[in-house]
Amino acid sequence: MDIIPVANVVTTEEDARAVYEVVKSGWISKGKKVDAFEADFARVVGARHAIAVSNGTAALHVILAALGIGPGDEVVLPSLTFISTANAVLYLGATPVLVECAPDTYNVTPEILEAAVTPRTKALVPVDMNGMPVDYNAVLALGERLGIPVVSDSAESLGASYKGRRIGGVSPIGFFSFFPNKTVTTGEGGMITCSDDAFAERCRVLLNQGQEGRYNHVALGFNYRMTDIAAALGIVQLSRLDSIVAEKNNIVAAYREFLADAPGVSLPVEPAYVTQHSWYMFAVQVDEAIRDAVVAHLKDKGVDTRLSFPPIHNQPYYRERFGSKAEDLPVTWRTWRRLINLPIWPGLTREQIAYVAATLKEAVAACS
Ligand SMILES: *Cc1c(COP(=O)(O)O)cnc(C)c1O
């Protein structure tokens, strides 16, 4: 039986040639290719500055360090996200304050964020879950009203847009990831976007060993540079961004067609402010009592799925360190227990989508 994978990395002849040329040139660490990738990226997303780093986690670490966040400070972020959003806060000795998500969008709302703000709050980190932008106008207005910087975790939303504006050009500070399952990949890689010149310079200094001028180290920095090998791959991948996002949106349209009125299956909602979804993942909801059985049924029938990232507050390290438990964030916990990520990747055929949809309906009926 052919297995339909949940994700599939697409690399081309052109990608391979770009990497080959860099390796042959003999200049493989940070150089002209990184400069070119940053310039391309800034232009494509409409950001004033784009700053390449070694991965998305490093991007957030640098941003929070550049904001001066440290011990005693709190950073508010959703629990339903990848572990690194919270880990970057802990790297600096600050405290991640994990909050709920909305049960329909899986994103944080301004109300959820504001309820967790204290005099110690030094940043708000909304996450564009599964590639869907948060309500930026409302979240950025909250940050401005409270005088707290907003840092967008847009690791999953490259190619998405909010009210017609590309993510990367909407929030004054944000970051992206180029891990292989993200919209475009460099193997490992990340990008900081920001609008303030001085902040951009601080990030550049911190990611490069705190260096301001050669061997003049003015801050405790990191080695988070991107290589020219990765950047060469990124340049070519980024040139295909529009077609990748268009193809993923076509796949979602087919899923919506085949799963319209499927009993017991809720499809993702797209608020009107989301003018382009990048569909990092296509997550459907089923009753939490049958989710695991549905997943097993799909696997038996050759359909690979993934669960969403398990909420951070229930991860063993966080449970032990902070004494948190699953029920502390009941909406997040219940939502996570209902989610299944279905296969979505450029190249998935209409026949495969029809098969996944039919098998999902069959699984829900069999398990109910
Ligand atoms: C992938 C991801 C990250 C981290 O990016 P890496 O490049 O893997 O370090 C951070 N936040 C979210 C929401 C992600 O999906």
The ligand as an SDF file (V2000), in Angstrom:
LIG
                    3D

 15 15  0  0  0  0  0  0  0  0999 V2000
    9.3080   25.9200   13.5730 C   0  0  0  0  0  0  0  0  0  0  0  0
    8.8550   26.8520   14.6200 C   0  0  0  0  0  0  0  0  0  0  0  0
    9.7540   27.5750   15.4180 C   0  0  0  0  0  0  0  0  0  0  0  0
   11.2390   27.3370   15.4590 C   0  0  0  0  0  0  0  0  0  0  0  0
   11.9360   27.3780   14.2900 O   0  0  0  0  0  0  0  0  0  0  0  0
   13.2900   26.5360   14.1250 P   0  0  0  0  0  0  0  0  0  0  0  0
   13.8320   27.0590   12.8410 O   0  0  0  0  0  0  0  0  0  0  0  0
   12.9250   25.0900   14.0790 O   0  0  0  0  0  0  0  0  0  0  0  0
   14.1750   26.8600   15.2710 O   0  0  0  0  0  0  0  0  0  0  0  0
    9.2420   28.5230   16.3040 C   0  0  0  0  0  0  0  0  0  0  0  0
    7.9190   28.7230   16.4300 N   0  0  0  0  0  0  0  0  0  0  0  0
    7.0190   28.0290   15.6990 C   0  0  0  0  0  0  0  0  0  0  0  0
    5.5750   28.3110   15.8760 C   0  0  0  0  0  0  0  0  0  0  0  0
    7.4480   27.0530   14.7860 C   0  0  0  0  0  0  0  0  0  0  0  0
    6.5540   26.3460   14.0930 O   0  0  0  0  0  0  0  0  0  0  0  0
  1  2  1  0
  2  3  1  0
  2 14  2  0
  3  4  1  0
  3 10  2  0
  4  5  1  0
  5  6  1  0
  6  7  2  0
  6  8  1  0
  6  9  1  0
 10 11  1  0
 11 12  2  0
 12 13  1  0
 12 14  1  0
 14 15  1  0
M  END
$$$$
